Structure formats: structure tokens, C-alpha cells
């Protein structure tokens, strides 16, 4: 589960970086920035739902503050 979450974070950061690249390169002339940001939002929602489902199925457990 840790590997899946780490890969999802890398994909989210990559999508954010590509949005920045498209923003600087296209200077608002195309919709590629919007698509990259929409992908980032979608990945974040999927990651959140995956964490909730994994918790409900018992794949992950809270450890608390130590």
C-alpha cells in the first residue's frame, strides 16, 4: 500500500509540474494547462478514495501519534 501511495504522489506532482510547464510555454493559448490540472485533481480524488477504501477493508490501520 505504501508503494501505491508513493507512486500516486509522484504522478500528482508530475501532473502539477506538467501544468506549470504548459502554463509557461503556451502562455494561455491552449487548454493543456487546464487538462493537466484536471488530471491532478482526478488523481488526488482517486488517491483519497483508495485510502478510505483501504482503511475500511483493513489493509491499513491508524497508528496514532507516538
Buried (B, 14 or more C-beta within 10 A) or exposed (E): EEEEBEEBEEBBEBBBEBBEEBBEEEEEEEEBBEBBBEBBEEBBEEBEEBBEEBEEEEEBEEEEEE
